Amino acid sequence: MNTAPAFRLPPSDEDGLYPIRTVSSVTGVNAVTLRAWERRHGLITPRRTPKGHRLYSIQDIERIQQVLILLEQGISISQIPGVLEQTPPPASSVVPPQASPLRVTADAWQDYRNRMEHAARRFDTRGLEKVYGDAISLFPLQQVMCHLIHPLHQSLAQHTAQDAEAESRFFQAWAFHALSTRLRHELHHGTGPVLGIAPLPHETDHLELILLSLLLAVRGLQVVRLSGPLSLAAIGSLSRQAAPAGMVLCGQHPRAAQLEPWAATLHIPVFLALAEGGQSPSAWHGQGIHLLPPDPQAATEWISGRLLQPRNPMVKYP
């Protein structure tokens, strides 16, 4: 089995144990999923305080990382307990001979997307909640965002028929509410640098904005989000008062002539995330503004690499 990478853990209590919020922050697996792995699949067995709060050991955290590795390889959650019991597991138990890991994982996510798209086309809120609940109970939040929510949003937004537009807007409304609820929870645990995030001037909030906010919050950044429409002056006010380490702007219609001189006055990195259908200006030079990759996970990595990691002169940042 692959060796789990080293963790950067904060100091534990006197017994060397960690609460669920710390384990969730370190591993990237949300608390709902950790509890499901314990109750439904018996993958981990944390200790309990007299009041019933879960406490995890280093061994528990390493086991969680092993589970993540196996999920990435395409092993189903029901097969993982058996795989973990084998030390070391034979290759045939790690990778099913009838399919490659990528194939198994891709098929699983495609099934989730098909089910969720079917619910969206029927304007079925309960159906969306059911698929989302199933996915979030088995997979880390980041994977659900990047393999399910964002690809389906892109797919629905690309259809131009009137009925398809209604279905896309219905899905966006549901996803915005679901992700906002999750974001409120994650914002309580951020201990990293402050990061401002807002829509582009005079634009409303896009789903990409809330999705990126959530992924960044999971990485430990203290996200301060503004809701649009608003002016560049209002965004500048946030920068002056909250003193963020960086600023993210998200939208469809960036205007280079306005943004570039404004960004130069902030003296912090400004990141631009284009929403679905957005166009990079033809006269874009990027002076003082970093254009993020369209993939939300890649965008999160770029921002985290700039704000959380020590600067490496050999690495090319955006």
Residue pairs with C-beta under 8 A, 6 or more apart in sequence:
1 66
1 69
1 70
1 83
1 84
1 87
1 88
1 89
1 94
2 66
2 69
4 62
4 65
4 66
4 69
5 65
7 26
7 27
7 61
7 65
8 26
9 18
9 22
9 26
9 58
9 61
10 22
12 18
13 55
15 55
16 57
16 58
17 47
17 55
17 56
17 57
18 26
18 55
18 56
18 57
18 61
19 53
19 54
19 55
19 56
20 31
20 34
20 35
20 46
20 53
20 54
20 56
21 31
21 189
22 56
23 29
23 34
23 56
23 60
23 61
23 64
24 30
24 31
24 34
24 189
25 189
25 191
25 220
26 61
27 61
27 64
27 65
27 68
27 140
28 68
28 140
28 141
28 142
28 218
28 219
29 37
29 64
29 68
29 140
29 141
30 136
30 140
30 141
30 182
30 218
32 136
32 137
33 136
33 137
33 138
33 139
33 140
33 141
34 44
34 54
34 64
35 54
36 137
36 138
37 43
37 44
37 64
37 67
37 77
38 44
38 45
38 46
38 54
40 137
41 77
41 78
41 80
41 81
42 81
43 63
43 64
43 67
43 80
43 81
43 84
44 56
44 60
44 63
44 64
45 60
46 54
46 55
46 56
46 57
46 60
47 54
47 55
47 56
47 57
48 54
48 55
49 55
63 84
66 84
67 80
67 84
68 140
70 80
70 83
70 84
70 94
71 77
71 80
71 105
71 138
71 139
71 143
72 101
72 105
73 94
73 95
73 101
73 105
74 95
74 96
74 99
74 100
74 101
74 102
74 103
74 104
74 105
74 108
75 83
75 94
75 101
75 104
76 104
76 108
77 138
82 93
83 89
83 93
83 94
86 93
95 101
96 104
99 107
109 147
109 148
109 151
112 131
112 134
112 135
112 147
112 148
113 148
113 151
113 152
113 155
115 127
115 131
116 127
116 128
116 131
116 132
116 148
116 152
116 171
117 152
117 155
117 156
118 127
119 125
119 126
119 127
119 128
119 130
119 131
120 128
120 152
120 156
120 167
120 168
120 170
120 171
120 174
121 167
123 167
123 170
125 174
128 171
128 174
128 178
129 178
131 148
132 144
132 148
132 178
135 144
135 148
136 144
139 147
141 182
141 214
141 218
142 215
142 218
142 297
142 300
145 179
145 211
145 214
145 215
145 296
145 297
146 215
146 295
146 296
146 297
149 175
149 179
149 211
150 208
150 211
150 296
152 171
153 168
153 171
153 172
153 175
153 207
153 276
154 276
156 164
156 167
156 168
156 171
157 168
157 172
157 276
157 277
159 165
159 167
159 168
172 207
175 207
175 210
175 211
176 205
176 207
176 210
179 207
179 210
179 211
179 214
180 210
182 214
183 210
183 213
183 214
183 217
183 223
183 225
186 214
186 217
186 218
187 217
187 222
187 223
189 217
189 220
190 217
190 220
190 221
190 222
190 223
191 220
191 222
192 219
192 220
192 221
192 222
192 307
192 308
193 221
193 222
193 244
193 245
193 246
193 307
193 308
194 221
194 222
194 224
194 242
194 243
194 244
194 245
195 216
195 221
195 222
195 223
195 224
195 244
195 245
195 246
195 247
195 248
195 303
195 307
196 224
196 225
196 226
196 235
196 238
196 239
196 242
196 244
196 246
196 247
196 248
197 209
197 212
197 213
197 216
197 223
197 224
197 225
197 226
197 247
197 248
197 249
197 250
198 209
198 225
198 226
198 227
198 228
198 230
198 235
198 238
198 247
198 248
198 249
198 250
199 205
199 206
199 209
199 226
199 227
199 228
199 229
199 230
199 249
199 250
199 251
200 228
200 249
200 250
200 251
200 252
200 253
200 254
201 229
201 230
201 231
201 232
201 235
201 255
201 258
202 228
202 229
202 230
202 231
203 228
203 229
203 251
203 252
203 253
204 228
204 229
205 227
205 228
206 250
206 251
206 252
206 275
206 276
207 275
207 276
208 250
208 273
208 274
208 275
208 276
208 296
209 225
209 250
209 251
209 273
209 275
210 225
211 296
212 248
212 250
212 273
212 296
212 299
212 300
213 223
213 225
215 296
215 297
215 299
215 300
216 223
216 248
216 300
216 303
216 304
217 223
219 300
219 304
219 308
220 308
221 303
221 304
221 307
221 308
224 238
224 242
224 244
226 234
226 235
226 238
232 258
232 259
232 262
235 247
235 249
236 262
236 265
236 266
238 244
238 247
239 247
239 266
239 268
244 268
245 268
245 269
245 307
246 268
246 269
246 270
246 271
246 303
246 306
246 307
247 266
247 268
247 269
247 270
247 271
248 270
248 271
248 272
248 273
248 292
248 303
249 259
249 270
249 271
249 272
249 273
250 272
250 273
250 274
250 275
251 274
251 275
251 278
252 274
252 275
252 276
252 277
252 278
252 279
253 278
253 279
254 272
254 274
254 278
254 280
254 281
254 284
255 281
256 281
256 283
256 284
256 285
257 283
259 270
259 272
259 289
260 285
260 287
260 288
260 289
263 270
263 287
263 288
263 289
264 287
264 288
269 290
269 306
269 307
270 288
270 289
270 290
271 289
271 290
271 292
271 299
271 302
271 303
271 318
272 289
272 290
272 291
272 292
273 292
273 299
274 280
274 291
274 292
274 294
280 291
284 291
290 302
290 306
290 317
290 318
291 318
292 298
292 299
292 302
292 303
292 318
293 299
293 302
293 318
302 317
302 318
305 315
305 317
306 317
306 318
311 317
